[in-house]
Amino acid sequence: MAAGAGAASEAGTSGRPPALAGVRVLEASVTRAGRVAGMLLADLGADVVRARFPARTGGVTAGSTLADELARFDAPAGPDGRPVVEGAAGPASPAGLLWDRGKRVARMTARDVGRLAGGADVLIVDHTPGQLAELGLDTATLARRHPGLNQVWLPPYGEHGEWREAAEDPLLLAGLGGTAARNPATLDCPVAPVATTIVQLHGALAAAAAVAALHGRRRDAGRGHAVTVSGLHAAIAQLGMMTQVGVDQPVVKGNRSGRGVPFWRIYQAGDGRWLYLAALVPEIFFRALDAMDRMDVLVLPGVDGDWNKVLVYDEGGRLVADELEKEFRKRPLRAWLDLFAAADVPCAPIATRAEWATRDITEANRSFVQRAHPTLGTVRMPGFPVDLAGTPATPGAFATTDLELGPDGELWPATEAPAVEPPAVIRARARARVGDGDGVGDGDGDGVGGGLPLRGVSIVDLSSYLAGPLIGEILADWGADVVKVEPPDGDPFRAFPMSVLVASQHKRDLALDIARPGGADLLLRLLAGADVLVENMRPGRLEKLGLPPERIAAARPDLVRCGVSAYGQASAYAGAPGFDPVFQGLSGLADAQGGAGDPVLTPIPLNDTGTGVLGALGVLAALYARDRDGAGQRLSLSLANTATYLQAPELTEFAGRPEPARGATNFPGPTGGHRYYRCADGWIAVAAVTAARTRDLLGALGVEAPGDTDPAEVLGGGILGGDEVLKGDWLVDAVTAAFAARTVRAAAAELAARGVPAVRAVMGDDHVTDEHLVANGFTHLIDDPRFGRFHVVRGYGAWSRDAGRPPSRSVLVGHDTHEIVAELGYPPAELEALLAARTVAGVDLRDVPEGSPYGPPAPPSSRPDGG
């Protein structure tokens, strides 16, 4: 079978091949996220072949509702039996066109996959645990057959627990993973997202893990890595700072109304248009109030100048918000936007997706690409969301589907990946590269290659808030040594200490004032030994600190520089601040989620966490290219491009495409068969996405329709929503009553017997106690010496060989300053001089209880395996 559009190996305009040129990926996917992961790797230049399994054979395609959703789109071979371009033989699925770009799609069986995997560098599988074992594609079996293969497994709902065999569906994952419980609502109910943002995030996280595995295989002389990146990993990554739950004291959280604290919420202007005020920290909110000439609201009776009262909605927060609501109605939207732009206050109008697609912001960022389709004409779709200056990613052509394997039944010229070197050779190579005593290699039984794939990678993190820091946190979770550099007084985001905990729990911390004497030189010395720099400073800020690009390049010529911004390459907005909700509003997501009602913005930091995951992917791709070519590069990410990427299926446009779903207040789901229902002991998520499945749902519940009415048409045809969410038509009432009389577990069992996917929808903070989530290690406990114990996100993937992970802890300002400065070769006297000049600062433990076992972690060279 000839190589197709995904086998990009030609050098681009930079003269370098694409980042993943020459990498072979076999994508044996049946779920949405697997398709997305393959798309991103193909965009980066990998040769991606997707296996199209025989329909319904051995239950293979039953692992996802995607098969049912695409049944009306996916056409087999053309009338003459020849392969066709996706969408050419019938109606086209926007998601199918998007997710398969740049790939070859070949008909094959699970046995073919098991055999052909030996010629691949990466295998992507996304079946449920039971299906994977039945097909012989489980990790242990494939590792024995193909020891050089990197395996990336995307089980929809984790490896363990009662819901592990349920079919993949985004609405189900949002329910089980707790994201539906965080969306705004006026009732205590889960709210379905109208965009499949969690699918796009899951695919990006899996693609990043695939590239991390390629790094690890290089380090381990050809031995592959296996990683599990489940839908639950994606859910916890998307929730980000919303996962923490206090054991010894509560974590203050906002309400679910969508109109909580006055500085971080939606307001309606005098002309009826809406805007979001994103003044996250006190300094910015004070600038907004000063511009409005309303500083007086801070001394209202009941607020009394106490910022802590403003933070609590039911105390001073409501009083300030009510007053500002009246103020915002005095001027039209344009006046407010101009006022806040002049005051450097982040805010944004609520726009539609169509408006976003034609904005100057997306045009400047080249957020969309156009491809000519043989029958659909011009198709506009989001491009690759990361700008790699040295090895640009290029979305490929539309997939050619239903290719046959060649006469020899192979995909690539070679049938087996490079041989794995003997253990003794690997040990000798490791000692020669990094010296004795570095801790490389023990921990998996044979003393070879036992570490996480990014051990030995060094990252300097100069970023603040959430998007930038999450890049380093993901890479630290996968073994990298990440040093967070922040001012001695702490970065501004420490106003939210639990959020800093989530984004930095595996990092070391250096308190450094770059502007003070010796500060820039110390940072350059740190960068000289680093592989990656991550920063999100305003344009020109590093130059003002004495660190122009050429000086940084002189310190480390092959450094990978990762820059994160709000608006990306849109020069008119280059210096403008921007937070997550700004881009929910601008990109049309809030408009779509609200439907015909008021706009709905979720408090989940979708664009922040999405940028963090995409940043990890971009950094790893740049490092992989550097190891091949010897050259570093700069990569750029923006919340603007992430907002486009997360809605990529909904923003893919061509003539005659189906309209994307729109939501409503308390939106339970798109149809009566595909939504959330209340049971006797909680909520259940149901995914009957076809008429046949809807009839099965009704049969399982014993609901019958009188006369000639087709219940599937009644239950499956309408979009339900509004504040009357539980008061639909007569048939929805009957189904609602049937679920209310059953427990979640009983109802799910009855539905499963009829082939209808269903899982529990986890509400509130139940994610720390839910049996299924606990079984899959959704969160873990961290002890903060100031605030006690907290449940926070545990990690972003489970590696088969995971020795050497940095310890999880609550990182304080300057926690590791002494150790890091000493590692850079500064003698004790110079360290003391830097401390005296406040150029650096050590950890301040004055507020830590006496006797607390709170000290610095072991440096990377002496970490125990599995630490």
PAKOL-518226 format. One line per 8 residues: their letters; for each residue y, x, z of C-alpha. Coordinates in steps of 0.25 Angstrom, whole numbers, plus 2048, in hexadecimal, padded with zeros to 3 digits. Each point is the difference from the previous one (the first is absolute). Layout:
! PAKOL-518226
a = Y,X,Z; ... .
! end
This chain:
! PAKOL-518226
maagagaa = 800,800,800; 80D,806,7FC; 80B,803,80A; 80B,7F6,800; 80E,7FE,804; 7FD,804,80F; 7FB,80E,7FC; 80E,806,800 .
seagtsgr = 800,80F,7FF; 80C,803,7F7; 80B,807,806; 80C,7F7,802; 80F,804,7FE; 800,809,80B; 7F5,809,7F9; 7F6,7FD,80B .
ppalagvr = 7F4,7F7,7FF; 800,7F3,808; 7FD,802,80F; 7F1,7FB,7FF; 7FD,805,7F2; 7F2,803,7FF; 7FB,7F7,80C; 7F5,7F7,7FD .
vleasvtr = 800,7F2,807; 7F5,7F6,800; 806,7F3,805; 7F4,7F7,803; 809,7F5,806; 7FF,7F1,801; 80D,7FE,809; 80E,800,7FD .
agrvagml = 803,80C,809; 7F6,809,7F8; 806,7FC,7F3; 80E,804,806; 7FB,80E,805; 7FA,803,7F2; 80D,7FC,7F9; 808,809,809 .
ladlgadv = 7F7,80C,7FD; 800,7FD,7F1; 80F,800,801; 7FF,80E,806; 7F8,805,7F4; 7F2,7FE,805; 7F5,7FC,7F6; 7FC,7F2,807 .
vrarfpar = 7F4,7F8,7FB; 7FE,7F2,806; 7F2,7FB,801; 800,7F1,7FB; 7F3,7FB,807; 7F8,7F5,7FA; 805,7F2,805; 7FA,7FC,80D .
tggvtags = 7F4,80A,7FF; 7FB,803,80D; 80C,7FA,807; 808,80B,7FB; 80D,7F8,7FC; 7FE,7F7,80C; 807,80A,809; 80E,7FB,7FC .
tladelar = 807,7F3,7FC; 806,808,7F5; 7F4,7FD,7F7; 803,7F1,801; 80F,802,7FE; 7FE,809,7F4; 7F5,7F7,7FA; 809,7F9,7F7 .
fdapagpd = 807,80D,7FB; 7F5,80A,7FF; 7FA,7FF,7F2; 7F4,808,7FD; 7FE,807,7F3; 807,7FA,7F3; 7F9,7F6,7F6; 7FA,80C,7F9 .
grpvvega = 7FB,806,80D; 80A,80C,800; 808,804,80B; 80E,7FA,801; 80D,803,806; 802,7F9,80E; 806,7F2,7FD; 7FE,801,7F1 .
agpaspag = 7F5,7F5,800; 805,7F6,809; 80B,7FD,80A; 804,80C,808; 801,803,80E; 80D,807,804; 7F8,807,80B; 7F5,804,7F7 .
llwdrgkr = 809,806,7F6; 807,808,80A; 7F5,805,809; 7F7,805,7F4; 80B,807,7F8; 7FC,80E,7FC; 7F1,7FE,803; 7F4,7FE,7F8 .
varmtard = 7F7,7F5,804; 7F2,801,7FE; 7F4,7F6,802; 7F6,806,80A; 7F7,7FD,80B; 7FF,805,80E; 7F5,80A,7FC; 809,805,7F5 .
vgrlagga = 80B,803,80B; 7F7,807,809; 7FB,809,7F5; 80E,802,7F9; 807,803,80D; 7FB,80E,7FF; 809,803,7F5; 80C,7FB,807 .
dvlivdht = 80A,806,80A; 803,7F3,807; 7F8,7F3,802; 807,7F4,804; 7F8,7F5,805; 804,7F3,808; 7F4,7F7,802; 7FD,7FB,80E .
pgqlaelg = 7F7,808,809; 7F3,7F8,7FD; 803,800,7F1; 802,80F,7FF; 7F3,803,807; 7F9,7F6,7F7; 805,807,7F4; 7FD,80E,805 .
ldtatlar = 80E,804,7FF; 802,803,80F; 806,80C,805; 7F3,807,805; 7F8,7FD,7F3; 80B,805,7F7; 803,80D,809; 7F1,804,7FE .
rhpglnqv = 800,7FE,7F1; 80E,806,7FD; 805,809,80C; 80D,803,7F8; 804,7F2,7FE; 80C,7FB,807; 7FD,7F1,805; 80B,7F6,803 .
wlppygeh = 7FB,7F3,805; 809,7F4,802; 7F8,7F5,808; 809,7F4,800; 7FF,7FD,80F; 7FA,80D,806; 7F3,806,802; 7FC,7F8,80D .
gewreaae = 802,7F2,806; 7FC,7F2,7FC; 80A,7FF,7F4; 7FB,80D,7F9; 7F9,7F8,7F5; 80A,7F6,7FD; 806,801,7F1; 80D,807,7FF .
dplllagl = 80C,7F7,7FE; 80F,804,804; 802,7F3,808; 7F4,803,808; 804,80E,803; 80E,7FC,804; 7FA,7F6,80A; 7F5,80A,806 .
ggtaarnp = 809,80C,7FF; 80B,7F9,808; 80B,800,7F5; 800,7F1,7FE; 803,7FE,80F; 80D,809,7FF; 806,7F9,7F5; 80C,7F6,804 .
atldcpva = 7FC,7F2,804; 806,7F5,807; 7F2,7FC,805; 7F5,808,807; 7F8,802,7F3; 7FC,80B,7F7; 809,801,7F3; 7FA,804,7F3 .
pvattivq = 808,80B,7F8; 803,7FC,7F1; 7FF,80E,7FB; 7F4,809,801; 807,80B,807; 7F4,804,809; 7F8,802,7F3; 80A,809,7FA .
lhgalaaa = 801,808,80D; 7F1,801,802; 7FE,805,7F2; 80B,80B,802; 7F9,804,80E; 7F3,801,7F9; 806,808,7F4; 806,80A,80A .
aavaalhg = 7F3,802,808; 7FA,803,7F2; 80A,80B,7FE; 7FE,805,80E; 7F1,801,7FE; 802,808,7F3; 808,80A,809; 7F5,801,80A .
rrrdagrg = 7F6,802,7F5; 808,80C,7FB; 801,806,80E; 7F1,7FD,803; 7FC,807,7F3; 7FB,7F4,7F9; 7FA,7F8,80B; 805,7F1,7FF .
havtvsgl = 806,7F7,80A; 7FE,7F2,803; 80A,7F7,806; 801,7F1,804; 80D,7F9,7FD; 7FE,7F2,804; 809,7F4,7FE; 802,801,80F .
haaiaqlg = 806,80E,7FE; 80A,7FA,7F6; 804,7F4,80A; 802,809,80B; 808,80A,7F7; 809,7F4,7FB; 802,7FB,80E; 805,80E,804 .
mmtqvgvd = 809,7FF,80D; 7FB,7F1,802; 7F3,804,806; 804,805,80D; 7FC,7F8,80D; 803,805,80E; 7F5,801,80B; 809,804,80B .
qpvvkgnr = 80D,7F9,7FB; 803,7F7,7F5; 806,804,7F3; 80D,7F8,7FC; 7FD,7F9,7F3; 809,7F6,7F8; 7FD,7F1,7FE; 7F9,7FB,7F3 .
sgrgvpfw = 80C,7F8,7FB; 805,80A,7F6; 80D,7FF,807; 7FF,808,80C; 809,80B,805; 80E,7FF,7FA; 800,80E,7FA; 7F3,7FF,7F8 .
riyqagdg = 800,7F2,7F9; 804,7F6,7F5; 80D,7F9,800; 806,7F6,7F6; 80E,803,7FA; 80A,7F5,7FD; 7FC,7FE,7F2; 7F2,7FD,804 .
rwlylaal = 7FA,80D,7FC; 7F8,808,80A; 801,80F,804; 7F8,808,80A; 807,809,80A; 7F8,80C,803; 807,807,80B; 7F4,806,806 .
vpeiffra = 807,809,80B; 80C,7FD,809; 809,80A,7F9; 7FE,7F8,7F3; 801,7F3,806; 80D,804,807; 806,804,7F2; 7FC,7F3,7FB .
ldamdrmd = 807,7F8,80B; 80C,809,7FF; 801,7FD,7F1; 7FF,7F1,803; 80A,802,80C; 7F6,7F9,809; 7FD,80B,80A; 804,7F5,80A .
vlvlpgvd = 7F2,7FA,7FF; 7FB,80B,808; 807,7FB,80D; 7FD,7F2,7FE; 7FC,7F9,80D; 7F1,803,801; 801,80C,7F8; 809,807,809 .
gdwnkvlv = 801,80D,7F8; 7F1,803,803; 7F9,805,7F4; 7F2,7FD,806; 804,7F1,800; 803,801,7F1; 7F2,805,7FE; 7FA,7F4,806 .
ydeggrlv = 802,7F3,7F7; 7FE,7F6,80C; 80B,808,808; 80C,805,7F9; 7FA,801,7F2; 801,7F1,7FD; 80E,800,805; 805,80B,7F7 .
adelekef = 7F8,7FA,7F4; 806,7F2,802; 80E,806,800; 7FD,808,7F3; 7FA,7F5,7F9; 80D,7F8,801; 808,80D,7FC; 7F7,802,7F3 .
rkrplraw = 803,7F2,7FB; 80F,804,7FF; 7FF,809,7F4; 7F8,800,7F3; 7F4,809,7FE; 808,80A,7F7; 80A,802,80B; 7F6,804,80A .
ldlfaaad = 7F9,809,7F7; 80D,808,7FD; 804,800,80E; 7F3,806,805; 7FF,80A,7F5; 80D,805,804; 7FC,802,80E; 7F2,806,7FC .
vpcapiat = 7F8,7F5,806; 7F3,7FD,7F9; 7FF,7F1,7FB; 7FB,7F9,7F4; 801,7F3,7F9; 7F3,7F8,7FE; 7FD,801,7F1; 7F4,7FB,7F7 .
raewatrd = 7F6,809,7FA; 806,7FE,7F2; 80D,805,805; 7FA,80C,807; 7F8,804,7F3; 80E,801,7F8; 808,806,80B; 807,80E,7FE .
iteanrsf = 7F8,805,80C; 7F2,7FE,7F9; 806,805,7F3; 805,80D,806; 7F3,802,807; 7F7,7FD,7F3; 7F9,7F6,809; 7F9,7F9,7F4 .
vqrahptl = 7F9,804,7F4; 7FD,7F8,7F3; 7F3,801,7F8; 7FD,7F9,7F3; 7F4,7F7,800; 7F9,7FB,7F4; 801,7F2,803; 809,7FE,80B .
gtvrmpgf = 80C,808,7FA; 808,808,80A; 7FB,801,80E; 80A,805,80B; 7F9,805,80C; 804,809,80C; 7FE,80F,7FE; 7FB,80A,809 .
pvdlagtp = 808,7FF,80D; 802,80F,803; 808,80A,7F8; 7F9,80D,7FF; 80A,809,7F9; 7F6,80B,7FC; 7F4,7F7,7FC; 805,7F3,7FD .
atpgafat = 7F6,7F4,801; 7FF,7F8,7F3; 7FA,7F2,800; 7F6,7FF,7F5; 7FD,7F6,7F5; 7F8,7F3,802; 7F2,802,803; 7F5,7FE,7F6 .
tdlelgpd = 7F5,7F8,806; 7F1,7FF,7FF; 7FE,80D,7FA; 7F1,804,7FF; 7FB,80D,806; 7FD,80A,7F5; 7F2,803,7FB; 7FD,80A,80B .
gelwpate = 805,7F6,80A; 80B,809,805; 80F,7FF,803; 804,80F,800; 7FA,80C,7F9; 7FB,806,80D; 7F7,7F7,809; 802,807,80D .
apaveppa = 80C,805,808; 801,80F,803; 7F5,805,809; 802,801,80F; 800,80E,805; 7F7,804,80B; 805,7FF,80F; 801,80F,801 .
virarara = 808,802,7F4; 80A,7F4,805; 801,807,80E; 803,80D,7FA; 80B,7FA,7F6; 806,7F9,80C; 801,80C,809; 806,808,7F4 .
rvgdgdgv = 80B,7F5,7FE; 804,7FD,80E; 7FA,80B,809; 7F6,7FE,80B; 802,7F6,80B; 807,7F6,7F8; 7F7,7F5,804; 7FC,7FD,7F1 .
gdgdgdgv = 7F3,7FB,7FD; 7F8,7FC,80D; 7FD,7F2,804; 7F6,7F9,7F7; 7F3,806,803; 7FF,80C,7F7; 80D,806,804; 806,7FF,7F2 .
ggglplrg = 80B,7F7,7FB; 801,7F8,80C; 80E,7FE,800; 80A,7F5,7FB; 804,803,7F1; 80E,804,803; 7FE,80A,80B; 808,80C,7FC .
vsivdlss = 80B,7F8,7FA; 80E,802,807; 80B,7F6,7FF; 80E,800,805; 806,7F2,803; 80F,7FF,800; 800,7F1,7FE; 804,7F5,809 .
ylagplig = 7FD,7F1,802; 7F3,7FB,7FA; 7FD,802,7F1; 802,810,800; 7F9,802,80E; 7F4,7F8,7FC; 7FD,809,7F4; 7FE,80C,80A .
eiladwga = 7F8,7F7,80A; 7F6,7FC,7F5; 7FE,80E,7FC; 7FF,805,80F; 7F5,7F5,802; 7F9,807,7F5; 801,80E,805; 80D,806,7FD .
dvvkvepp = 809,807,80A; 80D,7F8,800; 80C,805,807; 80B,7F5,803; 80D,807,800; 80B,7F8,807; 80D,802,807; 7FF,804,80F .
dgdpfraf = 806,7F3,804; 7F5,7F9,7F7; 801,7F9,7F3; 807,7F2,7FF; 7F3,7F9,7FF; 7FC,804,80E; 808,7F3,804; 7F2,7FA,7FD .
pmsvlvas = 7F7,809,808; 7F3,7F8,7FC; 803,801,7F2; 802,80F,801; 7F2,801,807; 7FA,7F9,7F4; 806,809,7F5; 7FE,80D,808 .
qhkrdlal = 7F4,7FF,809; 7F8,80C,7F9; 80C,809,7FE; 806,80C,807; 80F,7FF,803; 80B,80A,7FF; 80E,7FD,806; 80A,808,7F7 .
diarpgga = 80F,7FF,7FD; 800,805,7F2; 80F,801,800; 801,809,80C; 7FF,810,7FF; 7F2,804,7FC; 7FC,7F2,7FD; 7FF,800,7F1 .
dlllrlla = 7F9,80E,800; 7F6,7FB,80A; 7FD,7F4,7F7; 7FF,809,7F4; 7F6,809,807; 7F8,7F3,803; 800,7FC,7F2; 7FC,80D,7FB .
gadvlven = 7F2,7FD,806; 800,7F2,7FC; 7FA,7F9,7F4; 809,7F3,800; 80D,7FC,805; 803,7F1,802; 80E,7FB,802; 809,7F4,7FE .
mrpgrlek = 80E,805,802; 80C,7FB,7F8; 803,808,7F4; 807,80D,803; 7FC,800,80F; 7F7,80C,7FF; 80A,808,7F8; 80B,7FD,80B .
lglpperi = 7F6,806,80A; 7FF,80D,7F7; 7F3,7FD,7FA; 802,7FE,7F1; 7F4,7FE,7F7; 800,80F,7FB; 800,805,80F; 7F4,7F7,803 .
aaarpdlv = 7F9,805,7F3; 802,80E,804; 7FA,7FE,80D; 7F3,7F9,7FA; 800,800,7F1; 7F5,7F7,7FE; 804,7F6,80B; 7FE,7F1,7FD .
rcgvsayg = 80C,7F9,803; 7FF,7F1,803; 80D,7F8,801; 801,7F1,804; 80C,7F7,7FE; 804,7F2,800; 804,7FE,7F1; 7FA,80C,7F9 .
qasayaga = 806,805,7F4; 80B,7F5,7FF; 80C,809,801; 80A,7F5,803; 7F8,7FD,80D; 7FC,80F,803; 807,800,80D; 7FE,7F2,804 .
pgfdpvfq = 7F7,7FD,80D; 7F5,7F7,7FE; 7F4,7FA,809; 7F4,7F8,7FC; 805,7F2,801; 80B,804,7F6; 7F6,802,7F5; 7F8,7F4,804 .
glsglada = 80D,7F8,7FD; 804,808,7F3; 7F2,800,7FA; 7FE,7F1,800; 7F5,800,80B; 807,7F8,80A; 804,7F6,7F6; 7F2,7FE,7FB .
qggagdpv = 7FA,7FF,80E; 80A,7F5,804; 7FE,7F8,7F3; 809,7F4,7FF; 805,802,80E; 808,80B,807; 7FC,80E,7FD; 7F5,806,809 .
ltpiplnd = 800,80F,804; 7F5,806,807; 802,809,80C; 7F4,808,7FB; 806,80D,7FB; 7FA,7FE,7F2; 808,80A,7F8; 801,80A,80B .
tgtgvlga = 7F1,801,802; 7FE,7FF,7F1; 809,80C,7FE; 7F8,808,80B; 7F3,7FD,7F9; 805,803,7F2; 807,80D,805; 7F3,805,806 .
lgvlaaly = 7FA,7FE,7F2; 80B,807,7F9; 800,80C,809; 7F1,801,7FE; 801,7FF,7F1; 80B,80B,800; 7F8,809,809; 7F4,7FE,7F7 .
ardrdgag = 808,804,7F4; 806,80C,808; 7F2,806,803; 7FD,7FF,7F2; 80D,805,7FA; 806,808,80B; 80D,7F9,7FF; 806,7F6,80A .
qrlslsla = 809,7F4,7FC; 809,7F6,805; 7FC,7F1,802; 809,7F4,803; 7FC,7F3,806; 809,7F4,802; 7FF,7F3,807; 805,7FA,7F3 .
ntatylqa = 7F4,805,7F8; 7F7,7FC,80B; 805,7F2,800; 7FD,7FF,7F1; 7F2,806,802; 7FC,7F7,80B; 802,7F4,7F7; 7FB,806,7F4 .
peltefag = 7F7,7F5,7FC; 80B,7F6,802; 80A,808,7F8; 7F7,803,7F4; 806,7F7,7F5; 7FC,7FC,7F2; 802,7F3,7F8; 7F8,7F5,805 .
rpeparga = 7FB,806,80D; 7FD,7F7,80C; 80B,7FE,80A; 7FD,807,80D; 7FE,7F8,80D; 80C,7FC,808; 800,7FD,80F; 807,7F8,80A .
tnfpgptg = 803,7FF,80F; 7F3,802,807; 7F8,802,7F3; 7F1,7FF,803; 7FB,803,7F2; 801,7FC,7F2; 7F6,7F5,800; 7F9,7F7,809 .
ghryyrca = 7F3,809,7FE; 807,80D,801; 808,800,80D; 800,801,80F; 7FB,7F4,809; 800,7FE,80F; 7F2,800,807; 7FC,7FC,80E .
dgwiavaa = 802,80E,805; 80A,807,7F6; 803,801,7F1; 7F7,802,7F4; 803,806,7F3; 7F9,7F9,7F4; 7FF,805,7F2; 7FA,7F5,7F7 .
vtaartrd = 808,804,7F3; 7F8,7F8,7F6; 7FD,7F1,7FE; 7F1,803,803; 803,808,80C; 809,7F5,805; 7F5,7F5,7FE; 7F7,80A,808 .
llgalgve = 80B,800,80B; 800,7F1,801; 7F1,7FF,800; 7FF,80A,80B; 80A,7F8,809; 7FA,7F2,7FC; 80D,7FB,7FA; 7FE,7F6,7F5 .
apgdtdpa = 80A,7FA,7F6; 7FF,7F1,7FD; 7FF,7FB,7F2; 801,808,7F3; 80A,80A,807; 7FC,80F,7FE; 803,806,80D; 801,80E,7FB .
evlgggil = 80C,7FC,7F7; 807,7F9,80C; 7FD,80B,809; 802,80C,7F7; 80B,7FB,7F7; 80C,800,809; 809,80A,808; 801,7FD,80E .
ggdevlkg = 80B,804,809; 80D,7FC,807; 800,7FC,80F; 7F6,7F5,7FD; 7F6,80B,7FD; 7F5,7F8,808; 803,7F3,7FB; 7FC,800,7F1 .
dwlvdavt = 7FA,7F6,7F8; 7F4,7F7,805; 7F6,80B,7FB; 807,80B,807; 801,7F8,80C; 7F1,7FE,800; 7FD,80E,7FE; 80A,804,80B .
aafaartv = 7F9,7F6,80A; 7F2,806,7FC; 805,80E,803; 806,7FC,80D; 7F3,7FB,805; 7F9,80D,7FD; 801,80E,806; 804,80B,7F7 .
raaaaela = 7F2,806,800; 7F9,7F3,7FE; 809,7FC,7F4; 7FF,80E,7FA; 7F1,800,801; 7FF,7F2,7F9; 809,805,7F5; 7F9,80D,7FE .
argvpavr = 7F3,7F8,7FE; 807,7F9,7F4; 806,80D,7FB; 80E,7FE,804; 807,80C,806; 806,7FE,80E; 805,809,80B; 807,7FE,80D .
avmgddhv = 810,801,800; 804,809,80B; 80D,7FC,807; 80A,806,809; 7FB,80D,807; 7F2,7FC,7FF; 7FD,80B,7F7; 7FE,809,80C .
tdehlvan = 7F5,7F7,806; 7FA,7FA,7F3; 7F1,804,800; 800,803,7F1; 80D,808,800; 7FB,808,80D; 7F3,803,7F9; 807,806,7F4 .
gfthlidd = 80A,808,809; 80C,7F9,7FC; 809,806,80B; 7FE,809,80C; 807,804,80D; 80B,80A,802; 805,804,80D; 80F,802,800 .
prfgrfhv = 805,807,80D; 80D,7F7,800; 7FB,7F2,7FD; 7F1,800,803; 7F4,7FD,7F6; 802,7F9,7F3; 7F7,7FC,7F5; 804,805,7F2 .
vrgygaws = 7FB,803,7F2; 7F3,809,801; 800,806,7F2; 801,7FE,7F1; 7F2,803,7FC; 7F2,804,806; 7FB,80E,7FA; 7F1,803,801 .
rdagrpps = 804,80E,805; 80C,7FF,809; 801,80C,808; 80E,806,803; 809,7F4,801; 80C,802,808; 800,7F9,80E; 806,7F2,801 .
rsvlvghd = 80C,800,80A; 80E,7FB,802; 808,80B,7FA; 80D,803,808; 80C,807,7FB; 7FD,80F,800; 7F2,7FF,805; 7FB,80C,7F8 .
theivael = 80D,808,7FF; 7FC,80C,808; 7F2,801,7F8; 806,7FE,7F2; 80B,80A,802; 7F6,80B,806; 7F7,7FD,7F4; 80C,804,7F7 .
gyppaele = 800,80E,806; 80D,7FE,809; 7FE,809,80C; 803,7F9,80E; 80E,806,801; 804,7F9,7F3; 7FA,7F3,804; 808,800,80D .
allaartv = 80C,803,7F8; 7FE,7F4,7F7; 7FD,7F7,80B; 80D,805,807; 808,7FD,7F4; 7FA,7F2,7FE; 7FB,804,7F2; 7F2,7FC,805 .
agvdlrdv = 7FB,7F8,80C; 7F4,7FF,808; 7F9,7F3,804; 808,7F9,80B; 7F6,7FA,80B; 80A,7FC,80A; 7FC,7F2,7FE; 7F1,802,800 .
pegspygp = 7F9,7FD,80D; 7FC,80C,808; 7F2,805,7FE; 7FF,7FA,7F2; 7F6,808,7F7; 80A,800,7F6; 801,80D,7F8; 800,806,7F2 .
pappssrp = 7F4,7FF,7F8; 7F8,80C,7FB; 805,806,7F4; 7F9,7FE,7F3; 7F9,80D,801; 7F9,7FD,80D; 7FD,7F1,7FF; 7F2,7FC,803 .
dgg = 7F8,7FA,7F5; 802,7F1,801; 80D,801,808 .
! end
